[in-house]
Amino acid sequence: MMQLGGPSWNVALGRRDSMTASQSAANSNLPSPASSLSTLVSSFAAKNLSPRDMTALSGAHTIGQARCTTFRSHIYNDSNINSNFATLRKQTCPSSGGDDNLAPLDVQSSNRFGIDYYQNLVGLRGLLHSDQELFNNGSQDSLVRQYSANTQLFFSDFAAAMVKMGALSPLTGTNGQIRLNCRKTN
């Protein structure tokens, strides 16, 4: 994250990591881009992450891109979206076809980690339905407004939530391995 302008945090050493990766297991634990706020809150709560953690971790959407198929319904069917933003996104995401066309998750700075994501939400320019749910007259509106104006608060909360997430479901005993290089198995 630091290379993209984001925060840093201490990572605990000695964690056991799996020897294999499972894309289906990873995907089955992620909320859908069409999720409601209540679904997002309960999905994160199931992992012992608070609504504040969820809102902070969602800020990772300040970088990267999404496929048209993940945001098409939001730009064509939802009312909680800035009309100029919807028109812009429709240029690369037709109402049918073009499923793999990409758009930046953060229209302002998709390659820089920061608070633009939250500013976009306040301006009704969240790309995914699930993003805009964080600022849609619900329980997270106040926090989104705070993050949109306070980089340090967002960075601090994001780093704390990443530490919590890194401690989820640790492997124990002889399961997995403590890696010498976190990028590959020993």
Secondary structure by P-SEA (a helix, b strand, c coil): ccccbbbbbbbbcbbbbbccccaaaaaaacccccccaaaaaaaaaaacccaaaaaaaaccccccccccccccccccccccccaaaaaaaaacccccccccbbbbccccccccccaaaaaaaaaccccccccccccccccaaaaaaaaaccaaaaaaaaaaaaaaaaaccccccccccccccccccc
